[in-house]
Structures are given as structure tokens and as C-alpha cells.
Amino acid sequence: MKIQIKRGVEVAIYDIDVEDATLLECLNHIKATHDPTLTFASGCRSGVCGSCAVRVNGTEVLSCSYKPNDGDLIEPLRNAEVLRDLVVNMDKPLAFNKRVEAWLDPVSGEIRMGHEDEKANALQSDCILCGACYSACPVYAVNGEFEGPFALTRSWRYVTEKRVSNVKEKLEAVQQNGIWDCTLCNECVPVCPQGIAPKQDINLLRTRSGMEGFMDPNLAGGFGGLDFGGPTF
């Protein structure tokens, strides 16, 4: 089986003899027997940590879960700085979590959480920060400051958190370069290994924002600056 791996501007082709192996096992085999300089990231090897995410034939996958086929082209994630081979720098993508205030603020007093309260954002809490949705997002081609799918999903996780009292402040944090910049193209949904739908969470954030008096700042600016050239009375 031949595996193609993008390394910088070149594509290296490795002919390996393995059966029923994951892509991560193939990468380890290549490093051990063919090319010790090959660089990639991995962690739990169980689809939990998300550190082994790459692109295969243009689609984001976890290499510890994907079973490769002959001729597959393996590339690093998009929209992030490539450090070497299949390893990217996730510092900037992860920093968007801070920008959207994706955390639980100190709670005053006692707030009881029931089973239904815990289930309200259980799916969003399953995000493993693998960066697959971030890589799949086409918005970064035109806006490198877009807060992005996984950060906005985590924003919704805290907006729906019963213990959060400053919901409007958290919604304010996702107005610029956030929910209104998403094109709702759905590219982030099928690549999530956890079955999370960031597009749906962003739509919900838009609805909740409207309920709190927010609107698309681009439209707001446009309406505020309209001049129809009519008479002044």
C-alpha cells in the first residue's frame, strides 16, 4: 500500500506492507522502518485527545481512528501554522476560546444542578479541541480573526449553562468576528469526531443574540449609515 504524505511543498510517497492498521499505526511504521525524520502528533491513540488530527484526501480525520487506503494523501490541518510535516501550531486557534469567554465565571450562592441541567450542554462538553472543524472552515480564507466553529460551540455550551448569570456579556463576545461571520456552509459538521454540530450551535447563538437585542453588526452599521438622498425637513 502506498501512502502519500505532504511534507512542506513536497509530497513523499511510502510503500508499506501493513494490514488492518490505523493511519497512526502506519505513520509509526513509516517512522520506524522508512524515515525517522517524519514528524506527526499523537497522544491517547483512542480517539479521545484529538492531537492526531490530519487531513486525508481533503477531509479532516483522527489518524488513530482512520483506516487508510492505497494512494491516500495525508496533509496537515489547514488554517494553522505548519511547524513540520503533519504538526501544526494550535496556539492561535485555541486562543479563540479566551476571546469568546468560554469558561464558567465564579458563582455566588448555591445553584442546584439537576440531571436535565447537566444534559443541556453535554454534547458541546464532549469537544476534544482536535481542530478538525477549524481546519475545514472556509471563512479563514477571508477572515483570519474569525472565532471559529469549536470556540463558538464552547460559547453556546456556557451560554446554556445554568450557573452562568452574565449571558449577555458572553453573547457580546461573539458578535464581532463571530456568529455573524459564519457562512453556515456546514463543512464543520461532518468532520467532528464527537458528532457535534457547530453550525447548529452558531444558529442558536444567533437566535439567543436576537432575543438579547443584538444583531449582525455589519447590517447595523449599514442601516445606520444609509443616505437615500431625499429632502431634509
C-alpha positions as CSV (number, residue, x, y, z in Angstrom):
1,M,0.0,0.0,0.0
2,K,1.3,3.4,-0.9
3,I,0.8,6.4,1.4
4,Q,1.4,9.9,0.2
5,I,2.4,12.5,2.9
6,K,2.7,16.2,2.3
7,R,6.0,17.4,3.8
8,G,6.3,21.1,3.2
9,V,6.0,21.8,-0.5
10,E,6.8,18.3,-1.5
11,V,4.8,15.0,-1.3
12,A,6.7,11.9,-0.1
13,I,5.4,8.5,-1.1
14,Y,6.0,5.5,1.1
15,D,5.3,1.9,0.1
16,I,4.4,0.0,3.2
17,D,3.3,-3.6,3.9
18,V,0.7,-3.4,6.7
19,E,-2.7,-5.0,7.2
20,D,-5.8,-3.7,9.0
21,A,-3.8,-0.8,10.6
22,T,-4.9,2.7,11.5
23,L,-3.3,5.7,9.9
24,L,-1.4,6.4,13.1
25,E,0.0,2.9,13.1
26,C,1.0,3.4,9.5
27,L,2.8,6.6,10.4
28,N,4.6,4.9,13.3
29,H,5.6,2.1,10.9
30,I,7.0,4.6,8.4
31,K,8.9,6.4,11.1
32,A,10.4,3.2,12.5
33,T,11.3,1.5,9.2
34,H,11.4,4.0,6.4
35,D,12.0,7.6,7.6
36,P,12.9,8.5,11.1
37,T,12.6,12.3,10.3
38,L,8.8,12.0,9.7
39,T,7.0,14.2,12.2
40,F,3.4,13.9,13.4
41,A,1.5,14.3,16.6
42,S,-0.4,11.7,18.7
43,G,-1.5,11.1,22.2
44,C,-4.1,8.7,23.6
45,R,-4.4,6.5,20.4
46,S,-8.1,6.1,21.4
47,G,-9.9,9.0,19.7
48,V,-10.1,11.0,22.9
49,C,-7.3,13.6,23.0
50,G,-7.7,14.9,19.4
51,S,-3.9,15.6,19.0
52,C,-3.5,13.3,15.9
53,A,-6.0,15.1,13.6
54,V,-4.8,15.4,10.0
55,R,-6.4,15.7,6.6
56,V,-6.8,12.7,4.3
57,N,-7.7,13.4,0.7
58,G,-9.0,16.8,1.7
59,T,-11.1,15.6,4.7
60,E,-10.2,16.0,8.4
61,V,-9.9,12.8,10.4
62,L,-8.2,11.4,13.6
63,S,-5.3,9.3,12.4
64,C,-5.8,6.9,15.3
65,S,-9.3,6.1,14.1
66,Y,-8.9,6.2,10.3
67,K,-8.1,3.1,8.3
68,P,-6.0,4.2,5.2
69,N,-6.5,3.1,1.6
70,D,-3.9,2.7,-1.1
71,G,-2.9,6.1,-2.5
72,D,-4.3,8.2,0.3
73,L,-2.8,11.8,0.5
74,I,-2.1,12.8,4.1
75,E,-1.8,16.5,4.9
76,P,-1.6,18.7,8.0
77,L,-4.6,20.6,9.2
78,R,-5.4,23.9,7.3
79,N,-5.7,27.4,8.7
80,A,-2.9,26.9,11.2
81,E,0.8,27.4,11.0
82,V,2.6,24.2,10.0
83,L,5.5,23.6,12.3
84,R,6.8,20.5,10.5
85,D,5.3,17.8,8.3
86,L,1.9,16.9,9.9
87,V,2.3,19.0,13.1
88,V,0.6,22.4,13.3
89,N,0.7,25.2,15.9
90,M,-2.7,25.3,17.6
91,D,-1.9,28.3,19.8
92,K,-3.9,30.8,17.8
93,P,-7.0,28.5,17.2
94,L,-7.1,27.7,21.0
95,A,-6.8,31.4,21.9
96,F,-10.2,32.0,20.4
97,N,-11.7,30.1,23.4
98,K,-10.4,33.0,25.6
99,R,-11.8,35.6,23.2
100,V,-15.3,34.1,23.4
101,E,-15.1,33.8,27.2
102,A,-15.6,30.1,27.1
103,W,-15.4,29.5,30.8
104,L,-17.6,29.4,33.9
105,D,-17.3,32.6,36.0
106,P,-17.3,32.5,39.8
107,V,-20.8,31.6,41.1
108,S,-22.3,33.5,44.0
109,G,-24.5,31.4,46.3
110,E,-25.7,27.9,45.8
111,I,-27.2,26.7,42.5
112,R,-28.5,23.2,42.3
113,M,-27.9,21.3,39.1
114,G,-30.4,18.6,38.1
115,H,-29.9,15.8,35.6
116,E,-31.6,17.7,32.9
117,D,-29.4,20.8,33.5
118,E,-26.3,18.6,33.0
119,K,-27.7,17.2,29.8
120,A,-28.5,20.6,28.3
121,N,-24.9,21.1,27.1
122,A,-23.5,17.6,27.4
123,L,-22.7,17.2,23.7
124,Q,-20.9,20.5,23.5
125,S,-18.9,19.5,26.5
126,D,-17.6,16.5,24.5
127,C,-15.4,18.7,22.3
128,I,-11.8,17.4,22.3
129,L,-10.3,20.5,20.6
130,C,-8.9,18.4,17.8
131,G,-9.1,21.4,15.4
132,A,-10.9,19.4,12.6
133,C,-13.8,21.9,12.3
134,Y,-11.3,24.8,12.4
135,S,-9.4,23.2,9.5
136,A,-12.5,22.6,7.5
137,C,-13.9,26.1,7.9
138,P,-13.6,28.2,4.6
139,V,-14.1,31.5,6.4
140,Y,-10.4,31.7,7.3
141,A,-9.6,32.3,3.6
142,V,-11.1,35.8,4.0
143,N,-11.0,36.4,7.8
144,G,-8.2,35.0,9.9
145,E,-9.7,36.5,13.0
146,F,-13.0,34.5,12.8
147,E,-13.5,33.0,16.2
148,G,-14.4,29.7,14.6
149,P,-16.5,26.6,15.0
150,F,-15.2,24.9,18.1
151,A,-14.8,28.2,20.0
152,L,-18.4,29.2,19.2
153,T,-19.7,25.8,20.1
154,R,-18.0,26.2,23.5
155,S,-19.6,29.7,23.8
156,W,-23.0,28.1,23.4
157,R,-22.0,25.5,26.0
158,Y,-21.6,28.3,28.6
159,V,-24.5,30.5,27.3
160,T,-26.7,27.5,28.2
161,E,-25.0,26.8,31.5
162,K,-27.5,27.2,34.4
163,R,-24.8,28.6,36.6
164,V,-23.9,31.4,34.2
165,S,-25.5,34.7,35.1
166,N,-23.7,37.0,32.7
167,V,-25.2,35.5,29.5
168,K,-25.4,38.9,27.7
169,E,-21.7,39.5,28.3
170,K,-20.8,36.2,26.8
171,L,-23.1,36.9,23.8
172,E,-21.4,40.2,23.3
173,A,-18.1,38.5,23.0
174,V,-19.2,36.6,19.9
175,Q,-20.7,39.5,17.9
176,Q,-17.5,40.7,16.1
177,N,-15.7,38.1,14.0
178,G,-18.0,35.6,15.5
179,I,-21.5,34.2,14.8
180,W,-22.4,36.7,12.0
181,D,-19.2,35.9,10.1
182,C,-20.1,32.2,9.8
183,T,-21.5,31.3,6.3
184,L,-23.4,28.3,7.7
185,C,-21.8,26.1,5.0
186,N,-21.9,23.0,7.2
187,E,-18.3,22.0,6.4
188,C,-17.6,21.8,10.1
189,V,-20.3,19.3,11.0
190,P,-19.3,16.0,9.2
191,V,-15.7,16.2,10.2
192,C,-16.3,16.4,14.0
193,P,-15.3,13.0,15.6
194,Q,-17.6,13.7,18.5
195,G,-20.8,14.3,16.4
196,I,-21.0,17.9,17.5
197,A,-22.7,20.3,15.0
198,P,-21.1,23.8,15.4
199,K,-23.3,25.2,12.6
200,Q,-26.4,24.4,14.8
201,D,-24.8,25.9,17.9
202,I,-23.9,29.1,15.9
203,N,-27.5,29.3,14.7
204,L,-28.7,29.0,18.3
205,L,-26.3,31.7,19.4
206,R,-27.7,34.0,16.7
207,T,-31.3,33.4,17.9
208,R,-30.3,34.0,21.5
209,S,-28.4,37.1,20.5
210,G,-31.5,38.5,18.8
211,M,-33.5,37.8,21.9
212,E,-31.0,39.9,23.9
213,G,-31.1,42.8,21.5
214,F,-28.0,42.0,19.3
215,M,-28.0,42.0,15.5
216,D,-25.4,41.5,12.8
217,P,-23.0,44.4,13.3
218,N,-22.4,44.7,9.5
219,L,-26.1,45.2,8.9
220,A,-26.4,47.5,11.9
221,G,-23.6,49.7,10.5
222,G,-25.1,49.7,7.1
223,F,-28.6,50.8,8.2
224,G,-27.2,53.4,10.5
225,G,-25.2,55.0,7.6
226,L,-27.9,54.9,4.9
227,D,-28.4,58.1,3.0
228,F,-31.2,58.0,0.5
229,G,-30.6,61.5,-0.8
230,G,-34.1,62.7,0.0
231,P,-35.1,66.2,1.1
232,T,-34.4,67.4,4.6
233,F,-37.2,68.9,6.5
